[in-house]
Protein backbone atom coordinates (compact mmCIF):
# COMPACT_ATOMS: atom_id res chain seq x y z
CA UNK A 1 0.00 0.00 0.00
CA UNK A 2 1.37 3.39 -0.99
CA UNK A 3 2.00 6.07 1.62
CA UNK A 4 0.82 8.78 -0.75
CA UNK A 5 -0.21 8.19 -4.36
CA UNK A 6 -2.51 5.35 -5.29
CA UNK A 7 -0.73 2.54 -7.11
CA UNK A 8 2.78 3.99 -6.77
CA UNK A 9 4.64 1.31 -4.82
CA UNK A 10 7.93 3.18 -5.20
CA UNK A 11 6.62 5.72 -2.65
CA UNK A 12 7.02 3.09 0.08
CA UNK A 13 10.79 2.75 -0.22
CA UNK A 14 11.82 5.55 2.16
CA UNK A 15 9.29 4.50 4.80
CA UNK A 16 10.23 0.84 4.58
CA UNK A 17 13.87 1.81 5.02
CA UNK A 18 13.07 3.99 8.03
CA UNK A 19 10.96 1.33 9.75
CA UNK A 20 13.65 -1.29 9.09
CA UNK A 21 16.24 0.98 10.70
CA UNK A 22 13.93 1.75 13.62
CA UNK A 23 13.32 -1.95 14.31
CA UNK A 24 16.98 -2.91 13.92
CA UNK A 25 18.44 -0.12 16.05
CA UNK A 26 15.82 0.18 18.75
CA UNK A 27 13.38 -2.67 19.08
CA UNK A 28 14.59 -6.15 18.09
CA UNK A 29 14.78 -8.32 21.19
CA UNK A 30 13.21 -5.74 23.51
CA UNK A 31 9.94 -6.06 25.35
CA UNK A 32 7.73 -3.23 26.50
CA UNK A 33 5.42 -3.35 29.49
CA UNK A 34 2.72 -1.18 27.98
CA UNK A 35 1.63 0.19 24.63
CA UNK A 36 2.25 3.68 26.02
CA UNK A 37 5.88 2.79 26.79
CA UNK A 38 6.31 1.54 23.21
CA UNK A 39 4.75 4.72 21.81
CA UNK A 40 7.06 6.87 23.95
CA UNK A 41 10.14 4.95 22.77
CA UNK A 42 9.09 5.28 19.13
CA UNK A 43 8.63 9.03 19.61
CA UNK A 44 12.05 9.31 21.24
CA UNK A 45 13.64 7.38 18.38
CA UNK A 46 11.99 9.53 15.71
CA UNK A 47 13.30 12.65 17.46
CA UNK A 48 16.79 11.10 17.66
CA UNK A 49 16.64 9.98 14.01
CA UNK A 50 15.68 13.44 12.77
CA UNK A 51 17.85 15.57 15.05
CA UNK A 52 20.95 13.55 15.94
CA UNK A 53 21.49 10.44 13.78
CA UNK A 54 24.02 11.17 11.05
CA UNK A 55 23.32 9.80 7.58
CA UNK A 56 25.95 9.30 4.90
CA UNK A 57 23.53 10.14 2.10
CA UNK A 58 23.01 13.57 3.68
CA UNK A 59 26.71 14.38 3.85
CA UNK A 60 27.04 12.93 7.37
CA UNK A 61 24.42 15.30 8.75
CA UNK A 62 21.21 14.62 10.65
CA UNK A 63 18.04 15.17 8.57
CA UNK A 64 17.04 18.33 10.45
CA UNK A 65 20.53 19.80 10.09
CA UNK A 66 20.51 18.98 6.36
CA UNK A 67 17.09 20.56 5.90
CA UNK A 68 18.11 23.72 7.76
CA UNK A 69 21.26 24.05 5.66
CA UNK A 70 19.34 23.47 2.43
CA UNK A 71 16.74 26.10 3.34
CA UNK A 72 19.51 28.69 3.88
CA UNK A 73 20.75 28.09 0.34
CA UNK A 74 17.31 28.47 -1.24
C-alpha positions as CSV (number, residue, x, y, z in Angstrom):
1,X,0.0,0.0,0.0
2,X,1.4,3.4,-1.0
3,X,2.0,6.1,1.6
4,X,0.8,8.8,-0.7
5,X,-0.2,8.2,-4.4
6,X,-2.5,5.4,-5.3
7,X,-0.7,2.5,-7.1
8,X,2.8,4.0,-6.8
9,X,4.6,1.3,-4.8
10,X,7.9,3.2,-5.2
11,X,6.6,5.7,-2.6
12,X,7.0,3.1,0.1
13,X,10.8,2.7,-0.2
14,X,11.8,5.5,2.2
15,X,9.3,4.5,4.8
16,X,10.2,0.8,4.6
17,X,13.9,1.8,5.0
18,X,13.1,4.0,8.0
19,X,11.0,1.3,9.8
20,X,13.6,-1.3,9.1
21,X,16.2,1.0,10.7
22,X,13.9,1.8,13.6
23,X,13.3,-1.9,14.3
24,X,17.0,-2.9,13.9
25,X,18.4,-0.1,16.0
26,X,15.8,0.2,18.8
27,X,13.4,-2.7,19.1
28,X,14.6,-6.2,18.1
29,X,14.8,-8.3,21.2
30,X,13.2,-5.7,23.5
31,X,9.9,-6.1,25.4
32,X,7.7,-3.2,26.5
33,X,5.4,-3.4,29.5
34,X,2.7,-1.2,28.0
35,X,1.6,0.2,24.6
36,X,2.2,3.7,26.0
37,X,5.9,2.8,26.8
38,X,6.3,1.5,23.2
39,X,4.8,4.7,21.8
40,X,7.1,6.9,24.0
41,X,10.1,4.9,22.8
42,X,9.1,5.3,19.1
43,X,8.6,9.0,19.6
44,X,12.1,9.3,21.2
45,X,13.6,7.4,18.4
46,X,12.0,9.5,15.7
47,X,13.3,12.7,17.5
48,X,16.8,11.1,17.7
49,X,16.6,10.0,14.0
50,X,15.7,13.4,12.8
51,X,17.9,15.6,15.1
52,X,21.0,13.5,15.9
53,X,21.5,10.4,13.8
54,X,24.0,11.2,11.1
55,X,23.3,9.8,7.6
56,X,25.9,9.3,4.9
57,X,23.5,10.1,2.1
58,X,23.0,13.6,3.7
59,X,26.7,14.4,3.9
60,X,27.0,12.9,7.4
61,X,24.4,15.3,8.7
62,X,21.2,14.6,10.6
63,X,18.0,15.2,8.6
64,X,17.0,18.3,10.4
65,X,20.5,19.8,10.1
66,X,20.5,19.0,6.4
67,X,17.1,20.6,5.9
68,X,18.1,23.7,7.8
69,X,21.3,24.1,5.7
70,X,19.3,23.5,2.4
71,X,16.7,26.1,3.3
72,X,19.5,28.7,3.9
73,X,20.8,28.1,0.3
74,X,17.3,28.5,-1.2
